[in-house]
Amino acid sequence: MADAHQFPQAPDDRRSPEQITAQRAAVRTQIAAWLAEMAASGGPREDHVRALTDLQERRSGLGPARIRLEEDGTAVTPNRLVVRRADVPRVLAELEAMYYAPQVVAVPGVDDLRVLVTVGAGARSLRASGAVARAVTAGRAAPSHVSLLGAIRKAAGGPEPSGPGRGGSWDFQAEPRKGGDPVVAVVDNGVSAEQRGDGWLAGLAGTDNLDLLDVVPADHYLDRAAGHGTFTAGIVQQVAPGARLVLRRALDTEGEGDEVDIGREVVRAAQDGAEVINLSLGFQTADDRPPLAMERALRSAIAIADRARRHLLVVCAAGNFGDDGRPCWPAAFAAEPGFERHVVAVAALRLDDRDDQQVVGAEWSSRGDWVTCSTLGQGVVSTYVIGEEAPSSDALDPDVFGPSSWATWSGTSFAAPQVAGAVVRMVRDRRAPSARAALDALLAEAGVHSQRKNGTPRLDGFGVPLRILPV
């Protein structure tokens, strides 16, 4: 239990006292059910594998398999192998016995990376190849990992309705743009095409970043990760209403995204001028080694920003794998040499059950010495989408969300954008000259507060504790 520093520019809670009490109780019930499910299935890893298997079944009949489960439960793309450009000739020579020649594909903006792609029987041969296994073991090649938001569930039952009462509206209070405001890019599964009546998220949707909501399968119900990017973007806007916000889509409506595709969007965001990038996504690797494609993409994005005299800050969700002791990537790059000043790993806190002025580490949040900071990620309120939950997602009480909807949701996905928003807000308010300087100031203030109140500037495994949005 700890007393966390309250971000001074945080918005007030718009909910009524009755709403706050009821929604906190509902969230606690949700989380308790989720933790019980994980315990019954053998732990977070087994629960994750079960959810991945369910996702594979939902995708059956929709084309070639896009996910392969490794023996330890990590998910990879079946027909892709990631290779450093200098190692391509040697790896191709090792693969000659496959009879199926992989296609060598460049990754735009990541000059020293190549992807070997096969299809059909070639993909099956690639998976079975002993040469591939040897190349991966030797570090000359790596699988392309898959981030799966829909499988890493945010709570039993998913998002729950929130927002103003019938006939009410929580209208967006716009702030004038200022010269020099940092651009913050949210790389996620896109944003809803809805033109909200309350003014939130106006102008963010485009032809290339839409969250299509109902695709897997097209059954008139919201997909498992539908609204994730919309919710995340709303969090940034709540903390920094005047933020120059850009949405980029690297994941689908189920929250599935290949590491190479995610990295490509990170590079594009840097090329388009982003100073802050929010990544509310993540995955584990079979051997806990840094994923090659993300590592090279981050290096390229940092170099692009450096050439433009910007210091790139990449704010990452720490993951919802609980206390399994393993790093979640790309957040864990925060502790890797060369990335410490650029990558921020954000874990999740929750309110103490007996004293809501105190916080504790959320049981379901990933944690470790690689975590930079943490903030409240259980029962976060933000913008949501129009649609109806599938009975398979919420068997007891599937919810229907109308126009201009709001929801409560839990996950480190919704802790990270609070930190991204706070950094942007501090730069806009001229409290810091850059995003990195703003983060340093924010963590210094919070660390001093925690030292005074808790006897230590950091919580074990959760970094520097913060309170930003009300929950």
Protein Blocks (a to p, Z undefined) as FASTA:
>chain_A
ZZddddfkbccdfbdfklmmmmmmmmmmmmmmmmmmmmmnopaklmmmmmmmmmmmmmgo
iaccfbdcdfkopacdfkbccddfklmmmmmmmmmmnopacdddddehiakbccdddehj
lmmmmmmpmklmmmmmnopaccdddddfklmccbehiaadedjdehiacddddddddehi
acdddddebjafbdcfklpaghkacfklccehiabccehpacfkgoklmmmmmmmmmmmm
mbccddddfbdfkopacfklmmmmmmmmmmnopabdcddbddddfklpacfklmmmmmmm
mmmmmmnopacdddddebjnbjnopacdfklmmmgghilmmbccdddddddfklmkbccd
dfklccdjkbfbdcdfehpacdddeddddfklmmmlpcdddehiacddedjklmmmmmmm
mmmmmmmnopafbfklmmmmmmmmmmmmmmmmnopabdehiapaddfbdZZ
